Amino acid sequence: MIESLNSLDTSIFLFFNGIHSTFFDRFMMLFTDRFIWVPFYAFIAFAVVRSCGWRRGLFYLAAIGLAITLTDQTCASIIRPMAERMRPSNLMNPLSEFARVVDDYRGGDFGFPSCHAANSFSLAVFITLLFPRWRVGALMFGWALLNSYSRLYLGVHYPGDLFIGSLIGVAFAFICWVPARLIARRITPSSTSLTAPIFSITPRCPVSAFTLMLASMLTTVVYIILFSI
């Protein structure tokens, strides 16, 4: 069973990793860089504080930070050392001969599960739960999916690494969201009943806040495109 799944994982990896172009080589290298998204993260923080008020907003931001920290450490410090699954780009992995890498970027030794996918989906799910509007979900999940795909494109992760990583991120987002939602209701009393369903949301992402988030993402993408041409 495990061998069959590993064989399928490898076949899917080789198919998608083999689709390359000079433009997307540069694009994916820039897109996968976590620091290039700092302005986007800053506008997300602004939207949270603007929508929820500074007390609840800061509390939600702390909960997001906790979710991402738990996600990242579970993947990087607990599961990876136990699984010891080599990245497809790892020169010790026989598959590295067939993996297409960009600028000799190979990542670390082990890649299961993917921290990029886990952290991206943890943030995407938490923000979507906080602002349950389809456009927010489309923005966040589109970003998380492309961020995850960039890791496969660059040859540093198998699809299975990304899938399991995303599940871990989703799980920790929910684990942190549920108590954060209940506690936040008590931090700032509102007309909303404390007996309301856990997954009902009071804050609505203001048009201006969402617009800033969208503008920040589009500006970053345009920047990446311009430097990829």
BALOBA-1460 file (C-alpha; in Angstrom, 3 decimals):
// residues 229
<rec num="1" residu="m" x="0.000" y="0.000" z="0.000"/>
<rec num="2" residu="i" x="2.727" y="2.461" z="1.018"/>
<rec num="3" residu="e" x="4.801" y="1.497" z="-2.020"/>
<rec num="4" residu="s" x="1.820" y="2.086" z="-4.315"/>
<rec num="5" residu="l" x="1.167" y="5.507" z="-2.790"/>
<rec num="6" residu="n" x="4.845" y="6.400" z="-3.042"/>
<rec num="7" residu="s" x="4.918" y="5.326" z="-6.688"/>
<rec num="8" residu="l" x="1.816" y="7.421" z="-7.436"/>
<rec num="9" residu="d" x="3.314" y="10.370" z="-5.560"/>
<rec num="10" residu="t" x="6.489" y="10.096" z="-7.609"/>
<rec num="11" residu="s" x="4.624" y="9.863" z="-10.916"/>
<rec num="12" residu="i" x="2.550" y="12.966" z="-10.157"/>
<rec num="13" residu="f" x="5.676" y="14.803" z="-9.049"/>
<rec num="14" residu="l" x="7.583" y="13.988" z="-12.229"/>
<rec num="15" residu="f" x="4.649" y="15.074" z="-14.396"/>
<rec num="16" residu="f" x="4.117" y="18.503" z="-12.825"/>
<rec num="17" residu="n" x="7.761" y="19.143" z="-12.030"/>
<rec num="18" residu="g" x="8.590" y="18.542" z="-15.680"/>
<rec num="19" residu="i" x="6.470" y="21.504" z="-16.800"/>
<rec num="20" residu="h" x="8.994" y="24.344" z="-16.826"/>
<rec num="21" residu="s" x="9.727" y="27.614" z="-18.576"/>
<rec num="22" residu="t" x="12.279" y="30.361" z="-18.044"/>
<rec num="23" residu="f" x="9.574" y="32.812" z="-16.980"/>
<rec num="24" residu="f" x="8.026" y="30.493" z="-14.407"/>
<rec num="25" residu="d" x="11.434" y="29.470" z="-13.085"/>
<rec num="26" residu="r" x="11.952" y="33.063" z="-11.962"/>
<rec num="27" residu="f" x="8.307" y="33.550" z="-11.012"/>
<rec num="28" residu="m" x="8.155" y="30.521" z="-8.707"/>
<rec num="29" residu="m" x="11.494" y="31.318" z="-7.073"/>
<rec num="30" residu="l" x="10.194" y="34.759" z="-6.140"/>
<rec num="31" residu="f" x="6.690" y="33.590" z="-5.240"/>
<rec num="32" residu="t" x="7.955" y="30.960" z="-2.806"/>
<rec num="33" residu="d" x="10.079" y="33.475" z="-0.900"/>
<rec num="34" residu="r" x="8.338" y="34.145" z="2.409"/>
<rec num="35" residu="f" x="9.766" y="37.636" z="2.858"/>
<rec num="36" residu="i" x="8.284" y="38.941" z="-0.373"/>
<rec num="37" residu="w" x="4.849" y="38.520" z="1.220"/>
<rec num="38" residu="v" x="5.551" y="40.690" z="4.293"/>
<rec num="39" residu="p" x="3.438" y="43.607" z="2.936"/>
<rec num="40" residu="f" x="0.553" y="41.186" z="2.318"/>
<rec num="41" residu="y" x="0.813" y="39.880" z="5.881"/>
<rec num="42" residu="a" x="0.870" y="43.454" z="7.184"/>
<rec num="43" residu="f" x="-2.367" y="44.300" z="5.368"/>
<rec num="44" residu="i" x="-3.990" y="41.121" z="6.666"/>
<rec num="45" residu="a" x="-3.083" y="42.245" z="10.194"/>
<rec num="46" residu="f" x="-4.527" y="45.672" z="9.429"/>
<rec num="47" residu="a" x="-7.783" y="44.128" z="8.162"/>
<rec num="48" residu="v" x="-8.120" y="42.005" z="11.316"/>
<rec num="49" residu="v" x="-7.569" y="44.932" z="13.701"/>
<rec num="50" residu="r" x="-9.757" y="47.256" z="11.633"/>
<rec num="51" residu="s" x="-12.624" y="44.769" z="11.536"/>
<rec num="52" residu="c" x="-12.476" y="43.423" z="15.084"/>
<rec num="53" residu="g" x="-11.202" y="46.382" z="17.077"/>
<rec num="54" residu="w" x="-7.704" y="46.591" z="18.476"/>
<rec num="55" residu="r" x="-8.267" y="44.385" z="21.553"/>
<rec num="56" residu="r" x="-9.967" y="41.515" z="19.794"/>
<rec num="57" residu="g" x="-7.876" y="42.118" z="16.679"/>
<rec num="58" residu="l" x="-4.588" y="41.713" z="18.543"/>
<rec num="59" residu="f" x="-5.975" y="38.624" z="20.253"/>
<rec num="60" residu="y" x="-6.922" y="37.074" z="16.914"/>
<rec num="61" residu="l" x="-3.487" y="37.919" z="15.509"/>
<rec num="62" residu="a" x="-1.900" y="36.152" z="18.494"/>
<rec num="63" residu="a" x="-4.133" y="33.132" z="17.804"/>
<rec num="64" residu="i" x="-3.057" y="33.143" z="14.144"/>
<rec num="65" residu="g" x="0.575" y="33.300" z="15.238"/>
<rec num="66" residu="l" x="0.004" y="30.369" z="17.594"/>
<rec num="67" residu="a" x="-1.693" y="28.319" z="14.858"/>
<rec num="68" residu="i" x="1.173" y="28.896" z="12.428"/>
<rec num="69" residu="t" x="3.816" y="28.219" z="15.101"/>
<rec num="70" residu="l" x="2.187" y="24.939" z="16.117"/>
<rec num="71" residu="t" x="1.806" y="23.987" z="12.462"/>
<rec num="72" residu="d" x="5.390" y="24.829" z="11.569"/>
<rec num="73" residu="q" x="6.967" y="23.133" z="14.582"/>
<rec num="74" residu="t" x="4.831" y="20.009" z="14.237"/>
<rec num="75" residu="c" x="5.977" y="19.615" z="10.644"/>
<rec num="76" residu="a" x="9.603" y="20.694" z="10.975"/>
<rec num="77" residu="s" x="10.563" y="19.517" z="14.474"/>
<rec num="78" residu="i" x="8.373" y="16.465" z="15.077"/>
<rec num="79" residu="i" x="7.207" y="14.754" z="11.887"/>
<rec num="80" residu="r" x="10.179" y="15.402" z="9.577"/>
<rec num="81" residu="p" x="12.816" y="13.913" z="11.919"/>
<rec num="82" residu="m" x="10.556" y="10.887" z="12.425"/>
<rec num="83" residu="a" x="9.584" y="10.344" z="8.778"/>
<rec num="84" residu="e" x="13.003" y="11.202" z="7.298"/>
<rec num="85" residu="r" x="11.563" y="11.309" z="3.792"/>
<rec num="86" residu="m" x="14.155" y="12.846" z="1.517"/>
<rec num="87" residu="r" x="13.153" y="15.667" z="-0.756"/>
<rec num="88" residu="p" x="13.028" y="14.726" z="-4.454"/>
<rec num="89" residu="s" x="15.745" y="17.354" z="-4.974"/>
<rec num="90" residu="n" x="18.026" y="15.854" z="-2.330"/>
<rec num="91" residu="l" x="21.172" y="14.595" z="-4.072"/>
<rec num="92" residu="m" x="21.050" y="11.492" z="-1.848"/>
<rec num="93" residu="n" x="17.683" y="10.635" z="-3.388"/>
<rec num="94" residu="p" x="18.004" y="8.641" z="-6.658"/>
<rec num="95" residu="l" x="15.020" y="10.610" z="-7.981"/>
<rec num="96" residu="s" x="17.068" y="13.838" z="-7.875"/>
<rec num="97" residu="e" x="18.578" y="12.770" z="-11.204"/>
<rec num="98" residu="f" x="15.165" y="13.319" z="-12.799"/>
<rec num="99" residu="a" x="13.943" y="16.251" z="-10.683"/>
<rec num="100" residu="r" x="14.124" y="19.682" z="-12.270"/>
<rec num="101" residu="v" x="15.422" y="22.286" z="-9.839"/>
<rec num="102" residu="v" x="15.878" y="26.027" z="-10.308"/>
<rec num="103" residu="d" x="19.161" y="27.835" z="-9.601"/>
<rec num="104" residu="d" x="20.379" y="24.710" z="-7.802"/>
<rec num="105" residu="y" x="17.886" y="25.380" z="-5.002"/>
<rec num="106" residu="r" x="17.278" y="22.060" z="-3.221"/>
<rec num="107" residu="g" x="15.958" y="22.941" z="0.245"/>
<rec num="108" residu="g" x="16.933" y="20.920" z="3.301"/>
<rec num="109" residu="d" x="17.405" y="17.176" z="3.600"/>
<rec num="110" residu="f" x="13.844" y="16.121" z="4.441"/>
<rec num="111" residu="g" x="10.577" y="17.470" z="3.103"/>
<rec num="112" residu="f" x="7.661" y="15.505" z="4.585"/>
<rec num="113" residu="p" x="5.426" y="17.291" z="5.319"/>
<rec num="114" residu="s" x="5.765" y="20.663" z="3.603"/>
<rec num="115" residu="c" x="5.998" y="23.586" z="6.024"/>
<rec num="116" residu="h" x="5.203" y="26.033" z="3.212"/>
<rec num="117" residu="a" x="1.917" y="24.276" z="2.457"/>
<rec num="118" residu="a" x="1.087" y="23.775" z="6.131"/>
<rec num="119" residu="n" x="1.691" y="27.379" z="7.149"/>
<rec num="120" residu="s" x="-0.043" y="28.801" z="4.077"/>
<rec num="121" residu="f" x="-3.194" y="26.759" z="4.615"/>
<rec num="122" residu="s" x="-3.191" y="27.453" z="8.343"/>
<rec num="123" residu="l" x="-3.280" y="31.186" z="7.623"/>
<rec num="124" residu="a" x="-5.781" y="30.813" z="4.774"/>
<rec num="125" residu="v" x="-8.258" y="28.785" z="6.848"/>
<rec num="126" residu="f" x="-8.050" y="31.034" z="9.913"/>
<rec num="127" residu="i" x="-8.599" y="34.215" z="7.894"/>
<rec num="128" residu="t" x="-11.459" y="32.617" z="5.956"/>
<rec num="129" residu="l" x="-13.134" y="31.551" z="9.216"/>
<rec num="130" residu="l" x="-12.714" y="35.050" z="10.577"/>
<rec num="131" residu="f" x="-14.072" y="36.686" z="7.404"/>
<rec num="132" residu="p" x="-16.508" y="34.144" z="5.893"/>
<rec num="133" residu="r" x="-16.967" y="35.751" z="2.521"/>
<rec num="134" residu="w" x="-16.348" y="33.918" z="-0.728"/>
<rec num="135" residu="r" x="-13.972" y="36.569" z="-2.059"/>
<rec num="136" residu="v" x="-11.801" y="36.352" z="1.060"/>
<rec num="137" residu="g" x="-11.743" y="32.565" z="0.800"/>
<rec num="138" residu="a" x="-10.933" y="32.716" z="-2.923"/>
<rec num="139" residu="l" x="-8.094" y="35.173" z="-2.281"/>
<rec num="140" residu="m" x="-6.550" y="33.231" z="0.590"/>
<rec num="141" residu="f" x="-6.950" y="29.716" z="-0.814"/>
<rec num="142" residu="g" x="-5.774" y="30.782" z="-4.259"/>
<rec num="143" residu="w" x="-2.636" y="32.186" z="-2.655"/>
<rec num="144" residu="a" x="-2.113" y="29.078" z="-0.503"/>
<rec num="145" residu="l" x="-2.553" y="26.720" z="-3.466"/>
<rec num="146" residu="l" x="-0.110" y="28.595" z="-5.691"/>
<rec num="147" residu="n" x="2.370" y="28.902" z="-2.820"/>
<rec num="148" residu="s" x="2.167" y="25.137" z="-2.350"/>
<rec num="149" residu="y" x="2.453" y="24.412" z="-6.064"/>
<rec num="150" residu="s" x="5.615" y="26.527" z="-6.244"/>
<rec num="151" residu="r" x="7.310" y="23.953" z="-4.003"/>
<rec num="152" residu="l" x="6.456" y="21.125" z="-6.391"/>
<rec num="153" residu="y" x="7.518" y="23.215" z="-9.389"/>
<rec num="154" residu="l" x="10.890" y="23.910" z="-7.765"/>
<rec num="155" residu="g" x="11.382" y="20.195" z="-7.139"/>
<rec num="156" residu="v" x="11.698" y="20.370" z="-3.364"/>
<rec num="157" residu="h" x="8.454" y="18.592" z="-2.423"/>
<rec num="158" residu="y" x="6.350" y="15.645" z="-3.501"/>
<rec num="159" residu="p" x="2.586" y="16.224" z="-3.912"/>
<rec num="160" residu="g" x="2.076" y="14.059" z="-0.812"/>
<rec num="161" residu="d" x="4.272" y="16.414" z="1.215"/>
<rec num="162" residu="l" x="2.029" y="19.291" z="0.186"/>
<rec num="163" residu="f" x="-1.233" y="17.425" z="0.778"/>
<rec num="164" residu="i" x="-0.365" y="16.237" z="4.280"/>
<rec num="165" residu="g" x="1.151" y="19.612" z="5.122"/>
<rec num="166" residu="s" x="-2.040" y="21.384" z="4.076"/>
<rec num="167" residu="l" x="-4.142" y="19.021" z="6.215"/>
<rec num="168" residu="i" x="-1.960" y="19.738" z="9.242"/>
<rec num="169" residu="g" x="-2.302" y="23.465" z="8.623"/>
<rec num="170" residu="v" x="-6.087" y="23.198" z="8.324"/>
<rec num="171" residu="a" x="-6.267" y="21.137" z="11.521"/>
<rec num="172" residu="f" x="-4.270" y="23.590" z="13.625"/>
<rec num="173" residu="a" x="-6.215" y="26.528" z="12.201"/>
<rec num="174" residu="f" x="-9.443" y="24.962" z="13.475"/>
<rec num="175" residu="i" x="-7.867" y="23.904" z="16.770"/>
<rec num="176" residu="c" x="-6.782" y="27.482" z="17.473"/>
<rec num="177" residu="w" x="-9.837" y="29.142" z="15.945"/>
<rec num="178" residu="v" x="-12.472" y="27.481" z="18.130"/>
<rec num="179" residu="p" x="-11.121" y="28.592" z="21.553"/>
<rec num="180" residu="a" x="-9.960" y="31.933" z="20.126"/>
<rec num="181" residu="r" x="-13.489" y="32.652" z="18.900"/>
<rec num="182" residu="l" x="-15.030" y="31.798" z="22.270"/>
<rec num="183" residu="i" x="-12.488" y="33.810" z="24.260"/>
<rec num="184" residu="a" x="-12.645" y="36.805" z="21.894"/>
<rec num="185" residu="r" x="-16.383" y="37.098" z="22.505"/>
<rec num="186" residu="r" x="-15.693" y="37.677" z="26.169"/>
<rec num="187" residu="i" x="-12.907" y="40.169" z="25.584"/>
<rec num="188" residu="t" x="-15.295" y="42.598" z="23.908"/>
<rec num="189" residu="p" x="-18.957" y="42.118" z="24.873"/>
<rec num="190" residu="s" x="-21.326" y="42.428" z="21.955"/>
<rec num="191" residu="s" x="-24.959" y="41.877" z="21.182"/>
<rec num="192" residu="t" x="-24.045" y="38.467" z="19.795"/>
<rec num="193" residu="s" x="-25.133" y="35.720" z="22.151"/>
<rec num="194" residu="l" x="-22.380" y="33.637" z="23.668"/>
<rec num="195" residu="t" x="-24.527" y="30.602" z="22.958"/>
<rec num="196" residu="a" x="-24.401" y="31.219" z="19.203"/>
<rec num="197" residu="p" x="-22.798" y="28.480" z="17.086"/>
<rec num="198" residu="i" x="-19.018" y="28.421" z="17.279"/>
<rec num="199" residu="f" x="-18.640" y="28.854" z="13.534"/>
<rec num="200" residu="s" x="-20.851" y="31.916" z="13.238"/>
<rec num="201" residu="i" x="-18.752" y="34.998" z="12.678"/>
<rec num="202" residu="t" x="-19.443" y="38.574" z="13.736"/>
<rec num="203" residu="p" x="-16.662" y="40.531" z="11.973"/>
<rec num="204" residu="r" x="-17.214" y="41.315" z="8.327"/>
<rec num="205" residu="c" x="-14.213" y="42.290" z="6.295"/>
<rec num="206" residu="p" x="-14.823" y="45.931" z="5.334"/>
<rec num="207" residu="v" x="-14.580" y="46.693" z="1.646"/>
<rec num="208" residu="s" x="-11.640" y="49.021" z="2.274"/>
<rec num="209" residu="a" x="-9.744" y="46.409" z="4.310"/>
<rec num="210" residu="f" x="-10.361" y="43.662" z="1.750"/>
<rec num="211" residu="t" x="-9.415" y="46.025" z="-1.052"/>
<rec num="212" residu="l" x="-6.099" y="46.744" z="0.651"/>
<rec num="213" residu="m" x="-5.429" y="43.003" z="1.066"/>
<rec num="214" residu="l" x="-6.263" y="42.387" z="-2.586"/>
<rec num="215" residu="a" x="-4.232" y="45.380" z="-3.746"/>
<rec num="216" residu="s" x="-1.252" y="44.242" z="-1.691"/>
<rec num="217" residu="m" x="-1.397" y="40.747" z="-3.187"/>
<rec num="218" residu="l" x="-1.820" y="42.011" z="-6.738"/>
<rec num="219" residu="t" x="1.009" y="44.504" z="-6.292"/>
<rec num="220" residu="t" x="3.288" y="41.720" z="-5.083"/>
<rec num="221" residu="v" x="2.278" y="39.461" z="-7.978"/>
<rec num="222" residu="v" x="2.856" y="42.249" z="-10.501"/>
<rec num="223" residu="y" x="6.276" y="42.877" z="-8.936"/>
<rec num="224" residu="i" x="7.091" y="39.171" z="-9.258"/>
<rec num="225" residu="i" x="5.916" y="39.122" z="-12.879"/>
<rec num="226" residu="l" x="7.978" y="42.160" z="-13.812"/>
<rec num="227" residu="f" x="11.117" y="40.636" z="-12.322"/>
<rec num="228" residu="s" x="10.359" y="37.321" z="-14.038"/>
<rec num="229" residu="i" x="10.139" y="38.661" z="-17.565"/>
